[in-house]
Amino acid sequence: MHLSETVWQFLVFLPAVLVALALHEAAHAYTADRLGDPTPRRLGRVTLNPLVHLDPLGTLLLAVVHFGWGKPVPVDPRYFSQPRRDMVFVALAGPLANIATAFIFALSLRLLGHSLSPLTYAAIDALVLISLLLAIFNLLPIPPLDGSKVLVGLLPNEFAQLYQRHSGPLSWGLMALVLIGGVSDFNPLGALLFKPVDALYTLLMGGVSAF
């Protein structure tokens, strides 16, 4: 059976996007819940159901231009015993879950890839790549990405407050870069992210390049 390129891309990338986003946001929610914040569980976010975690624009952009995000998990740091430290743990949980996912499924491809159908192999390969892209993208120290929360937790108070005061313009700048990369050949985020993502992918896949 011959599948058109559009259908093939849909069958390959849609499951990868759904799984990667669900694991990313569920990891945030689970970590906050374990650290004492009841907010994510009260809002039904401690779940692997991808529909609960999808942000329409972020999901579309992730599928189309490979940069995107899920619906942010509401967290109230007042419940944490050490708010600044625990927010760092919550922020890191999402990217680390994606990296762990990439590692596990890359290993499965290296061990069992020869026994899989082309479509199954391509879907798992896409999950490895999307997971790495989601992890590295979210580690950028730009609001509202996870990396910005990690940075705020690590900076001295006065610098953290200064950084947070400029979070609005930085967020709009990030959105502009994502949209520019999606509609033109000028892709500054791609230039920044594709090399480290490709390096990790090549390492996990035993020398095979992603791009």
Secondary structure, 3 states (H helix, E strand, C coil): CCCCHHHHHHHHHHHHHHHHHHHHHHHHHHHHHHCCCCHHHHCCCCCCCHHHHCCHHHHHHHHHHCCCCCCCCCCCHHHCCCHHHHHHHHHHHHHHHHHHHHHHHHHHHHHHHHHCCHHHHHHHHHHHHHHHHHHHHHCCCCCCCHHHHHHHHHCCHHHHHHHHHCHHHHHHHHHHHHHHHHHCCCCHHHHHHHHHHHHHHHHHCCCCCCC
